Amino acid sequence: MNVAENADRWLMPQVVDLEAVIGVVCRENECLSLKHPPALGGQLDPDNIETCHIAVHFSISGQIHQQIKDLPAGTYDHKGRDQTVQRRR
């Protein structure tokens, strides 16, 4: 994977494009943050985006990814529901 592909995956420029579309302006030390993260089934949708202090964003994102990093692929469905819970019912 080359540097441009990594930048697209990691920096998600489509989210920055949404900033202009939805008219949200980040203040100093803020970034756009997804309320429902893609790793848990969240979508890149204007209703799922909010501004957040950058330290809070990376702290929460890091905690989520640390907790789910060892889960098998497909553990969450497209709506973010935990499929292991769904199967037990």
C-alpha positions, 0 to 999 in steps of 0.5 A: 500500500502506498502513502496516498492509499494510507492517507485516504484510509487514515485521514478520511478526506471524505469527512473533510468534504462533508464539513463543507457540505454540512456547514460545520466549522471546527474551532481550534483544537476541534475535529470532526468526529463520528458519533457512531464509529465506522468500526462499530457499524457507523456510516459517513452520514451528516447526521452522524458527524459532530465536532469534538475536542481533538484529544477527546476524539482520539482518546475515545477512538483509541479506547474503542479500537483497543477494546475491539481489536481482537474481535473476529471480523463481522462481530458487529452487523451494519447497524453496530449491534453485537452479533455475539449477543444476537446469537445467544438470544 
